[in-house]
């Protein structure tokens, strides 16, 4: 799932906004009984990889985005849409697609040029996924790691290796070969 700022404007301006949006995301995950496998919040958009056992993604995203947008507007004394009219979602249909989606989300801050290493970005799930920081309560870290390998430490090593290999390939590949934003 991707939610972008209206007109590519900011959806967060500071760490207070970031904390509020991540906390609201966590509440949505728990309220709608989603499984959150990965997330990354940047200033103009966020990505999240979710398992949604019930057909409630639209309802949950409305619950997540609308109150946050009202609070953001009030806090920053502004009016208008914070998010584009609708979030974007795409169903993941294979293990390869899932791994590609996870890596895309985890590597987004590196690709955006805000950090050199994905584990340095505090507003995403990569560092907790590889065991470098404590996971937020809403992150289904166990579920994520089980998808990669039966042993958590092996899964974390494989995830880290896949991320670094992907970045290495992208650095040596022509720009047209990199993953797009969709």
C-alpha positions as CSV (number, residue, x, y, z in Angstrom):
1,X,0.0,0.0,0.0
2,X,1.2,3.5,-0.8
3,X,-0.3,6.8,0.4
4,X,1.1,9.9,-1.2
5,X,0.8,13.6,-0.3
6,X,-1.6,15.6,-2.5
7,X,0.5,17.1,-5.2
8,X,3.5,15.5,-3.8
9,X,3.3,17.8,-0.8
10,X,4.6,16.8,2.7
11,X,2.5,14.5,4.8
12,X,4.8,15.0,7.7
13,X,6.9,18.1,8.6
14,X,8.7,16.9,11.8
15,X,9.2,14.0,14.2
16,X,5.9,14.9,16.0
17,X,4.0,14.3,12.7
18,X,6.0,11.2,12.0
19,X,5.3,9.8,15.5
20,X,1.6,10.6,15.2
21,X,1.3,8.9,11.8
22,X,3.2,5.8,12.8
23,X,1.2,5.5,16.0
24,X,-2.0,5.8,14.0
25,X,-0.8,3.2,11.6
26,X,-0.1,0.9,14.5
27,X,-3.6,1.4,15.9
28,X,-5.1,0.7,12.4
29,X,-3.1,-2.5,12.2
30,X,-4.4,-3.7,15.5
31,X,-8.0,-2.4,15.0
32,X,-8.4,-4.0,11.6
33,X,-6.4,-7.2,12.4
34,X,-3.9,-6.6,9.7
35,X,-0.4,-8.2,9.6
36,X,2.2,-5.5,9.0
37,X,5.3,-7.0,7.5
38,X,7.1,-3.8,6.6
39,X,6.6,-0.1,6.5
40,X,8.5,3.0,5.6
41,X,7.5,6.6,6.2
42,X,9.1,9.4,4.1
43,X,8.1,13.1,4.1
44,X,5.9,12.9,1.1
45,X,4.5,9.3,1.2
46,X,4.6,6.1,3.0
47,X,4.7,2.4,2.0
48,X,3.3,-0.5,4.0
49,X,3.2,-4.3,3.3
50,X,0.1,-5.7,4.9
51,X,-1.7,-8.9,5.2
52,X,-5.4,-8.3,5.4
53,X,-7.3,-11.4,6.3
54,X,-10.7,-9.6,6.1
55,X,-11.7,-7.4,3.2
56,X,-11.2,-4.2,5.1
57,X,-8.3,-2.4,3.6
58,X,-10.3,0.6,2.3
59,X,-12.1,1.0,5.6
60,X,-8.9,0.7,7.6
61,X,-7.0,3.2,5.3
62,X,-9.9,5.7,5.7
63,X,-9.7,5.3,9.5
64,X,-5.9,5.8,9.3
65,X,-5.7,8.7,6.9
66,X,-8.7,11.0,7.5
67,X,-8.2,11.7,11.2
68,X,-4.4,12.1,10.7
69,X,-5.1,14.6,7.9
70,X,-7.4,16.6,10.1
71,X,-4.9,16.6,12.9
72,X,-2.0,17.6,10.5
73,X,-4.1,20.4,9.1
74,X,-5.0,21.7,12.5
75,X,-1.5,21.4,13.9
76,X,0.0,23.3,10.9
77,X,-2.9,25.8,10.5
78,X,-3.6,24.7,7.0
79,X,-6.5,23.6,4.9
80,X,-7.0,21.2,2.0
81,X,-6.1,17.6,1.2
82,X,-3.1,16.1,2.8
83,X,-3.2,12.9,0.9
84,X,-4.1,12.1,-2.7
85,X,-7.7,11.1,-3.2
86,X,-7.0,7.4,-2.8
87,X,-4.2,5.2,-1.6
88,X,-2.6,2.8,-4.0
89,X,-2.6,-0.9,-3.3
90,X,-1.5,-4.0,-5.2
91,X,-2.1,-7.6,-4.2
92,X,1.0,-9.7,-3.8
93,X,0.6,-13.0,-5.6
94,X,3.9,-14.9,-5.1
95,X,6.9,-15.3,-2.8
96,X,9.2,-13.5,-5.3
97,X,6.8,-10.6,-5.5
98,X,6.6,-10.4,-1.7
99,X,10.4,-10.3,-1.3
100,X,10.6,-7.6,-4.0
101,X,7.9,-5.6,-2.2
102,X,9.6,-6.0,1.2
103,X,13.0,-4.9,-0.3
104,X,11.4,-2.0,-2.1
105,X,9.8,-0.7,1.1
106,X,13.0,-1.3,3.2
107,X,15.3,0.4,0.6
108,X,13.1,3.4,-0.1
109,X,15.0,5.8,2.1
110,X,18.2,4.9,0.5
111,X,16.8,5.3,-3.0
112,X,15.3,8.6,-1.9
113,X,18.7,9.8,-0.8
114,X,17.9,10.4,2.8
115,X,20.3,7.8,4.2
116,X,23.2,5.7,2.9
117,X,22.2,2.5,4.7
118,X,18.5,1.4,5.2
119,X,19.1,0.5,8.9
120,X,19.9,4.2,9.5
121,X,16.3,5.3,8.7
122,X,14.3,5.4,12.0
123,X,10.9,5.7,10.4
124,X,10.7,2.3,8.8
125,X,10.8,-1.4,9.7
126,X,14.2,-2.4,8.3
127,X,16.3,-2.0,11.4
128,X,13.9,-4.0,13.6
129,X,13.6,-6.6,10.9
130,X,17.3,-7.3,10.9
131,X,17.5,-7.2,14.7
132,X,19.2,-3.8,15.1
133,X,16.4,-2.1,17.0
134,X,13.2,-3.0,18.9
135,X,10.2,-3.5,16.7
136,X,7.0,-1.5,17.2
137,X,4.2,-3.6,18.7
138,X,2.3,-3.6,15.5
139,X,5.1,-5.0,13.3
140,X,4.5,-8.8,12.6
141,X,8.2,-9.5,12.8
142,X,7.7,-13.1,13.6
143,X,5.5,-13.5,10.6
144,X,8.0,-11.7,8.3
145,X,11.0,-13.7,9.4
146,X,9.1,-17.0,9.1
147,X,8.4,-16.2,5.5
148,X,12.2,-15.9,4.9
149,X,13.6,-18.8,7.0
150,X,12.5,-21.1,9.9
151,X,15.2,-19.7,12.2
152,X,14.9,-15.9,13.0
153,X,18.6,-15.2,13.0
154,X,19.0,-16.9,9.6
155,X,16.0,-15.0,8.2
156,X,17.5,-11.7,9.4
157,X,20.9,-12.5,7.8
158,X,19.1,-13.4,4.5
159,X,17.0,-10.2,4.6
160,X,20.1,-8.1,5.2
161,X,22.1,-9.9,2.4
162,X,19.2,-9.5,0.0
163,X,18.9,-5.8,0.7
164,X,22.6,-5.2,0.3
165,X,22.8,-7.3,-2.9
166,X,19.8,-5.3,-4.3
167,X,21.6,-2.0,-3.5
168,X,24.8,-3.3,-5.0
169,X,23.1,-4.3,-8.2
170,X,21.3,-1.0,-8.5
171,X,24.5,1.0,-8.1
172,X,26.1,-1.0,-10.9
173,X,23.0,-1.1,-13.1
174,X,21.8,1.6,-15.5
175,X,19.1,3.8,-14.1
176,X,16.4,2.3,-16.3
177,X,16.9,-1.1,-14.6
178,X,15.9,0.0,-11.1
179,X,12.5,-0.6,-9.5
180,X,9.8,2.0,-10.2
181,X,7.6,3.7,-7.6
182,X,4.6,1.5,-8.5
